[in-house]
Amino acid sequence: MTTQSAAAVTSGPACSPAQRVTRSLLGYGVLAGTVFEASILIQGLTRHGFRLAHDDASLLSNGPLGWIQIATFLVAGAMTIACAVGMRRALAGRAGGTWSPRLIAVYGAGLMAAGLLRADPAEG
């Protein structure tokens, strides 16, 4: 590979700082789901008496290690809201540019509310 072709491969269209921020905010949406699911999977496999196929994830917020699930709900909710802000910026003036980000933000707020409100104990 020559230096000219290497330069052509690595250089792409330049992004403005605003576009980089928007991409970063949109990336939080991917990370939010990954963080949420990974946390539930790890906790579910390590908690005695918890069965992933049977119990709700919100039940992990009970008990001495409940703070981990509470933090997971709060972090995933904040990341989802950040993604909604990125969607608002990316879809400004387009179809779905108003309500899509709002609905995603409401979902993120719901995740954060789930972190603040503990689940009732179930099945012992």
N, C-alpha and C positions, 0 to 999 in steps of 0.2 A: 504494500500500500504506500503510495507516495504521500508527501506532505500535503499536496494540494487536495487529494481525495480524502485524507484524514481530516483536514480542515472543513471540507464540505460536509462530511458526515457529522461532525460534532457541532457545527454551527447551525442553528435553526432560526426560525423567526424570533426576533427579540420581543420579550414581554415587557410591558410597562410595569411599574411597581404596583399599580392598582390591579392589573391582571394576575400578578403573582399572589397578591393577598386573596383575591377571589378564588384562585386555584387551591390555595392553602385551606381556606374555609370549606371548600367543597370536599377536600380530602378528609376533613374531620368526620364527614358522614360515613365514609368507608371505615374509618378507624372506630367509630362509635359502635357499629354492629360487631366488629371483630373483638373489641374490648369486652363488650357486654356478653357475648356468647362464650368467649374464652374464660371469663371469670366464672360464669355459671357452670361451665363444664368442669373446671378445676375444683370449684367448691363442691359441686355435686358428687364428684368422685372421691373427695376426701372427707366429707361429712358423714359421720356414722348415722345410719338410719334414714338418710335422704336418698330417694330414688328418682333419677332424672325423668324417667318415663311416667312416674306417678305423681310426684309432688310439683307444686308451682314454684317458680324461681323466687317469688317474693317471700316464701317461707325461709329462705336462707338469711333473711334479715333478723330472724329471731335467734336468741342464744348468745353465747359469749363472743362468737366470731361474726355476729351480725353486722358489725361495723364495716366489714369488707363488702357485703352486698349493698349496704346503704351507700357507701362510697362509689360502688359500681353504678348504681342508679343515678347518682348525682353527676358523676363524670360523663357517663353516656348521654344523659339529658343535656348537659352543657355542650357536649360535642355535636349533638343533633341540632341544637339551636344555632350553633356556629355554622353548621352546614346550611341551615335555612337562610342565614344572612348571606352566605355565598350564593345560594340559589337566587335570592332576590337580586343580587348584583349581576349574576350571569344572565338571568332571564328578564331583566328590565326592558319593558316595552314590547315584550313578546307574549304570545298566548300562554297562559298559565303562569305568567310572571308575577301575578298578585296573589292568587289563592294557593298555589302550590307551596311557596315558602311559608305562608301563614299556617297551613295545615301541618307541615313538617315541624314548625316551631311549637304548635300546640302539642304535638306528639312528644317533643323534647321536654316541654313543661310537664307533661304527664309522667314522664320517666322521673323527673326531679321530684314531683309530688309523691311518687311511689317510694322514693328514697326517704322522704320526710315522714311518711306514714307507715308504721310497721304493720305487718300482716298479723292477723289473729292466729294463735297456735292451732294447728290442725293435727288430728290423728296422734295425739300424745306427745 
